[in-house]
Amino acid sequence: MFKGYRIVVRQPGGPEAMEREDTEFAGPGPGELLMESEAIGLNFIDTYHRSGLYPLPLPFTIGSESAGTILAVGHGVTGFAPGDRIGCVQGGSAYATHRIVKAAQAVRLPDGISSEVAAATMLKGFTASYLVEDIPDLKAGDIALVHSAAGGVGSLLVPWLMDKGVVVVAHSGSAEKASRVAATHSLCVPLEELPQALREATGGRGADVVYDGVGAASWNTSLACLRKRGLMVSYGNASGPVAPINLIDLMKAGSISVIRPTMFDFVETPEMLATTAGRLFDRLERGVVSARIGQRFALTDAPAAHRAIEARETTGSTVLLP
């Protein structure tokens, strides 16, 4: 047994719904690994689980992304050994000093990537990977609009797309955030003015694809920014879920296609996970993307971290440290 603590949600609610609970962690079962956590990633989806927007069986240990060192290996596990450095973005229970993970859902960390960097980038970087590489067939010169470009996913999406030669129109919620985004065009305008500003920046062209993690507040703006037969990639609900869609609106907007993906459908096998992780680690090692850690909180201060991300007071990635 290993003594530590975890952050538990017993009833959905605000940040105060998270409580510290001292815990003894047992060894891993068959096919599992016991990891001592060194850094934990804060992601907006954590707030959806905590609030009940994405319900989980109660009570639960919050969080999905963490990195650390293997303490013990369960029966039947091959390819991993105690002392190996790993990361995991699946299975829950990440807000804890120790974590049991399935070996099939773990990735080995390269020597040059620290646990903090991994925890700051894996979930967001895996998301960027499938958004850019697995959904649209973007070519150099195509136009992509990225909402919340200074945020966790956006700060990885923008340079990933730029590396492919895509014309990136980045939209941020403040001039200060926009000034830090190295895109083809970095804009900070009210949402209702964005379609015109985008076309002025791109010679009258609409976007071939819009990456929208904002949700309800930006939906109509995103539609208006697309060219005819463009693609809306709605991958998050930071402002709340999108209302039910009238398909006639997509026709009127110019025969628009819409996809609402989830990362887990793109990493559902160890092989798919390894490919996705390899793409991210390659871009980190080549300097295409970087782990821009804007904030660090103690794990026991998880409620304060949730308040900050929900108030849009964070930039880049946030990590929690046990």
C-alpha positions in Angstrom: 0.0 0.0 0.0 1.1 3.6 -0.8 -0.1 6.5 1.3 -1.2 9.7 -0.4 -4.3 11.7 -1.1 -6.8 12.4 -3.9 -9.3 15.1 -4.9 -12.8 13.7 -4.7 -16.2 15.0 -6.0 -19.1 13.5 -4.1 -21.8 15.7 -5.6 -21.6 17.8 -8.8 -21.2 21.5 -8.3 -18.8 24.4 -8.3 -15.1 24.3 -7.5 -16.0 23.9 -3.8 -17.3 20.4 -4.7 -13.8 19.1 -4.8 -12.4 17.8 -1.5 -9.1 16.3 -0.4 -9.2 12.8 0.9 -6.3 10.9 2.4 -6.0 7.5 0.8 -4.0 4.3 0.8 -3.3 3.2 -2.8 -3.2 -0.6 -3.5 -0.9 -2.2 -6.0 -1.9 -2.6 -9.7 -4.1 -5.5 -11.0 -3.6 -7.5 -14.2 -2.8 -5.3 -17.1 -2.3 -2.2 -14.9 0.4 0.1 -13.7 0.8 2.0 -10.5 2.2 5.5 -11.1 3.4 8.1 -8.7 2.2 11.4 -10.1 4.6 14.2 -10.6 2.4 16.6 -12.5 -1.3 16.7 -13.4 -2.9 18.6 -16.3 -5.8 20.9 -15.8 -8.3 20.8 -18.7 -11.6 22.4 -19.3 -13.3 19.0 -19.5 -12.4 18.6 -15.8 -14.9 21.4 -15.1 -17.6 19.6 -17.1 -17.1 16.5 -15.0 -17.1 18.4 -11.8 -20.2 20.4 -12.6 -22.1 17.4 -13.9 -22.3 18.6 -17.6 -20.5 15.3 -18.4 -21.8 13.1 -15.6 -19.7 10.5 -13.9 -20.7 7.9 -11.3 -20.4 9.4 -7.8 -18.2 9.7 -6.0 -15.2 10.1 -8.3 -11.6 11.3 -8.3 -11.5 14.1 -10.8 -9.1 14.5 -13.7 -7.8 12.5 -16.7 -4.2 13.7 -17.4 -1.1 13.1 -15.4 2.5 12.1 -15.8 5.0 10.4 -13.4 7.0 7.3 -12.7 5.9 3.7 -12.5 6.1 2.2 -9.0 4.7 -1.3 -9.7 3.6 -3.3 -12.7 0.6 -5.7 -12.8 0.5 -9.3 -14.0 0.7 -9.7 -17.8 2.1 -6.2 -18.5 4.9 -6.1 -21.0 6.8 -3.1 -22.3 6.8 -1.3 -19.0 8.9 -1.6 -15.8 9.2 0.1 -12.5 11.1 3.4 -12.9 9.8 4.1 -16.4 8.4 7.6 -17.0 4.9 7.5 -18.4 1.9 9.7 -19.1 -1.8 8.9 -19.3 -4.9 11.0 -20.4 -7.6 8.3 -20.0 -9.3 6.5 -17.2 -9.9 9.2 -14.7 -8.6 9.6 -11.1 -5.7 11.9 -12.2 -6.1 14.4 -9.3 -4.1 12.2 -6.9 -0.6 11.6 -5.6 -0.8 8.0 -7.0 -2.8 6.5 -9.9 -3.7 3.1 -11.3 -3.7 3.2 -15.1 -4.2 0.6 -17.8 -1.0 -0.3 -19.5 -2.8 0.0 -22.8 -3.6 3.6 -22.1 -0.2 4.7 -21.0 2.5 6.2 -23.2 6.3 6.2 -22.5 7.8 9.7 -22.2 10.9 10.6 -24.2 13.9 11.5 -22.1 13.8 15.1 -23.2 10.2 15.7 -22.1 9.6 16.3 -18.4 6.6 15.3 -16.4 5.4 18.9 -16.3 5.7 19.3 -20.0 3.9 16.1 -20.6 1.1 16.9 -18.2 0.8 20.4 -19.7 0.5 19.1 -23.3 -0.7 15.6 -23.7 -4.5 15.9 -23.6 -4.4 19.3 -25.5 -1.7 18.0 -27.9 -3.5 14.8 -28.6 -6.5 16.9 -29.3 -4.6 19.1 -31.6 -3.2 16.0 -33.3 -6.5 14.5 -34.3 -8.1 17.9 -35.1 -5.3 18.7 -37.6 -4.1 15.3 -38.8 -7.2 13.1 -38.7 -10.2 15.2 -39.6 -9.8 17.8 -42.4 -7.5 17.4 -45.3 -5.8 20.8 -45.0 -3.2 21.9 -47.5 -0.7 24.7 -47.5 -2.6 27.9 -48.3 -5.9 26.7 -46.8 -7.5 29.0 -44.2 -8.3 27.9 -40.7 -9.9 30.0 -37.9 -8.9 29.1 -34.4 -11.0 30.4 -31.5 -9.4 30.9 -28.1 -6.0 30.9 -29.8 -4.1 31.8 -26.6 -5.7 29.0 -24.6 -4.5 25.4 -23.9 -5.6 23.7 -27.2 -5.4 26.9 -29.3 -1.8 27.6 -28.3 -0.9 24.2 -29.8 -3.3 24.2 -32.7 -1.9 27.5 -34.1 1.7 26.5 -34.5 0.8 23.0 -35.6 -1.3 24.4 -38.4 1.3 27.0 -39.3 3.9 24.3 -39.6 1.7 22.7 -42.3 1.6 26.0 -44.3 -2.0 26.7 -43.4 -3.1 30.4 -43.2 -4.2 30.7 -39.6 -6.6 33.4 -38.4 -6.3 33.3 -34.6 -9.1 34.8 -32.5 -8.5 35.7 -28.8 -10.6 37.3 -26.1 -8.3 40.2 -25.3 -5.7 42.3 -27.1 -3.1 41.2 -24.6 -3.7 37.5 -25.4 -3.8 38.2 -29.2 -0.4 39.9 -29.0 1.2 36.6 -27.8 -0.2 34.5 -30.7 2.1 34.0 -33.6 -0.4 33.4 -36.3 -0.8 34.6 -39.9 -3.5 37.0 -38.6 -4.1 37.4 -34.8 -7.3 39.1 -34.1 -9.2 40.5 -31.1 -12.6 41.7 -32.1 -16.1 41.1 -30.8 -17.6 37.9 -32.1 -20.2 39.7 -34.1 -17.4 41.5 -36.0 -15.2 38.5 -36.6 -16.7 37.3 -39.9 -16.0 40.7 -41.5 -12.5 41.0 -39.9 -11.6 37.5 -41.1 -12.5 38.3 -44.7 -10.7 41.6 -44.6 -7.6 39.8 -43.4 -7.8 37.1 -46.1 -8.8 39.0 -49.2 -12.5 38.2 -49.0 -12.1 34.4 -48.5 -14.0 32.6 -45.8 -12.3 29.9 -43.7 -12.0 26.4 -45.0 -12.3 25.1 -41.5 -13.2 26.6 -38.1 -11.9 25.0 -34.9 -14.4 26.0 -32.2 -13.9 24.9 -28.6 -16.1 27.8 -27.3 -19.5 26.3 -28.1 -22.8 28.2 -27.7 -21.4 31.8 -27.7 -19.5 31.4 -30.9 -21.6 29.0 -33.0 -23.4 31.5 -35.2 -20.2 33.5 -35.7 -18.3 30.4 -36.7 -20.9 29.5 -39.3 -20.7 33.0 -40.7 -16.9 32.8 -41.0 -16.9 29.6 -43.2 -16.7 29.6 -47.0 -19.2 27.6 -48.9 -18.8 23.9 -48.2 -16.5 24.7 -45.3 -16.1 22.5 -42.2 -17.1 23.4 -38.7 -15.1 21.4 -36.1 -16.9 21.9 -32.8 -14.8 20.2 -30.2 -15.6 21.9 -26.9 -18.2 23.8 -24.8 -16.3 26.4 -22.9 -19.3 28.8 -23.0 -21.9 26.1 -22.8 -23.2 23.4 -25.2 -24.4 24.3 -28.7 -28.1 24.3 -29.0 -29.8 21.7 -31.2 -28.9 22.3 -34.8 -31.4 23.0 -37.6 -29.9 21.4 -40.7 -31.5 24.0 -42.9 -29.2 26.6 -41.2 -26.2 24.6 -42.5 -27.7 24.7 -46.0 -28.3 28.4 -45.8 -24.8 29.0 -44.5 -23.3 27.5 -47.7 -23.7 23.7 -47.5 -21.6 23.6 -44.3 -20.4 20.3 -42.8 -20.2 19.8 -39.1 -18.3 17.3 -36.9 -18.4 17.0 -33.1 -15.5 14.7 -32.3 -14.1 13.4 -29.1 -10.4 12.5 -28.7 -11.1 9.1 -27.3 -12.4 7.8 -30.7 -9.0 8.7 -32.1 -6.9 6.9 -29.5 -9.0 3.9 -28.8 -6.3 1.3 -29.5 -2.7 1.2 -28.2 -1.5 1.6 -31.8 -3.7 4.7 -32.4 -2.6 6.2 -29.1 1.1 5.6 -29.9 0.7 7.3 -33.3 -1.0 10.3 -31.7 1.6 10.6 -28.9 4.4 10.2 -31.4 3.1 13.1 -33.4 3.0 15.4 -30.4 6.3 14.4 -29.0 7.9 14.9 -32.4 6.6 18.4 -32.6 7.7 19.2 -29.1 11.2 17.9 -29.7 11.4 19.8 -33.0 10.2 23.0 -31.4 7.1 23.3 -33.5 4.9 23.5 -30.4 5.9 24.2 -26.9 4.5 23.6 -23.4 3.6 27.2 -22.5 2.8 26.7 -18.8 1.0 29.8 -17.7 0.1 28.7 -14.2 1.1 26.2 -11.6 -1.1 25.3 -8.6 -0.6 22.9 -5.8 -3.0 19.9 -6.2 -4.7 20.9 -2.9 -5.5 24.2 -4.6 -7.5 22.6 -7.4 -10.6 24.6 -6.5 -8.7 27.9 -7.1 -7.3 26.5 -10.4 -10.9 25.7 -11.6 -12.1 29.1 -10.7 -9.2 30.6 -12.7 -9.8 28.6 -15.9 -13.6 29.1 -15.8 -13.1 32.9 -15.4 -10.8 32.9 -18.5 -7.9 34.1 -16.3 -5.5 31.5 -17.5 -3.2 31.4 -20.6 -1.5 28.4 -22.1 -1.6 25.4 -19.9 -2.1 24.9 -16.2 -0.5 22.1 -14.2 -1.3 20.9 -10.7 1.6 19.7 -8.5 1.1 17.1 -5.8 
